[in-house]
Amino acid sequence: TLSLHDALPIWHIRYPIQDSSDHIVIATTRPETMLGDTAVAVHPDDSRYSSLVGKLITLPIAGRSIPIVADEGVNPEFGTGAVKVT
């Protein structure tokens, strides 16, 4: 059976990492809430992102700086493993 979540489109959004040419990608069903983002969270044991914890990223559209934080509540196997905090 399909859940409501399965029926919603998934948006992949790149957040540029400041002082770098890299970016972090989040997957979300609610891109309209990104103007309220205060951070992007990753699991502290996720080797893909461990070197990024503590770095600042630029919030697309708004151009505001927000941090990448570690949170054990993030599921590294869901989506991109990076979650926007709104």
C-alpha positions as CSV (number, residue, x, y, z in Angstrom):
1,T,0.0,0.0,0.0
2,L,1.1,3.6,-0.6
3,S,1.3,6.1,2.1
4,L,0.8,9.8,1.7
5,H,4.6,10.2,1.8
6,D,4.9,7.9,-1.2
7,A,2.6,10.0,-3.2
8,L,4.4,13.3,-2.7
9,P,7.2,14.4,-5.0
10,I,10.7,14.5,-3.6
11,W,12.8,17.6,-4.3
12,H,16.6,17.4,-4.1
13,I,18.1,20.8,-3.2
14,R,21.8,21.7,-3.2
15,Y,23.0,23.9,-0.3
16,P,26.4,25.4,-1.1
17,I,29.1,24.8,1.5
18,Q,30.7,28.2,2.3
19,D,34.4,28.6,1.4
20,S,34.2,25.5,-0.8
21,S,33.1,24.5,-4.3
22,D,31.2,21.6,-2.7
23,H,27.5,21.3,-1.6
24,I,25.3,19.1,0.5
25,V,22.1,17.8,-1.0
26,I,18.9,17.4,1.0
27,A,15.8,15.6,-0.2
28,T,12.4,17.0,1.0
29,T,8.7,16.9,0.2
30,R,8.4,20.4,1.6
31,P,10.7,22.8,-0.4
32,E,8.4,25.7,0.4
33,T,9.5,25.6,4.1
34,M,13.2,26.1,3.2
35,L,13.1,29.9,4.0
36,G,12.6,28.9,7.6
37,D,15.5,26.5,7.7
38,T,17.9,27.0,10.6
39,A,20.3,24.1,10.0
40,V,20.9,20.9,8.1
41,A,21.4,17.8,10.2
42,V,23.3,14.7,9.5
43,H,24.0,11.5,11.6
44,P,27.2,11.9,13.6
45,D,28.4,8.4,12.4
46,D,27.7,9.0,8.7
47,S,31.1,9.0,7.1
48,R,29.7,10.9,4.0
49,Y,29.1,14.0,6.1
50,S,31.3,13.8,9.2
51,S,33.9,16.2,7.9
52,L,31.1,18.8,7.2
53,V,29.7,19.0,10.7
54,G,30.3,22.5,12.0
55,K,30.7,24.0,8.6
56,L,28.3,26.7,7.3
57,I,26.2,26.4,4.2
58,T,24.3,29.1,2.3
59,L,20.5,28.8,2.3
60,P,19.4,28.9,-1.3
61,I,17.3,31.8,-2.3
62,A,17.7,33.6,1.0
63,G,21.5,33.7,0.9
64,R,21.6,33.3,4.7
65,S,24.3,31.2,6.5
66,I,23.1,28.1,8.5
67,P,25.2,25.4,10.1
68,I,25.5,21.7,9.4
69,V,24.9,19.9,12.7
70,A,25.1,16.3,13.9
71,D,22.0,14.6,15.3
72,E,21.6,10.9,16.1
73,G,17.9,11.2,15.2
74,V,18.8,11.5,11.5
75,N,18.3,8.2,9.5
76,P,21.4,8.0,7.2
77,E,19.6,5.5,5.0
78,F,16.6,7.7,4.3
79,G,16.8,10.1,1.4
80,T,20.2,11.7,1.1
81,G,20.9,11.3,4.9
82,A,20.9,15.0,5.3
83,V,17.8,16.7,6.8
84,K,16.8,20.3,6.7
85,V,15.9,21.7,10.2
86,T,13.0,24.1,9.9
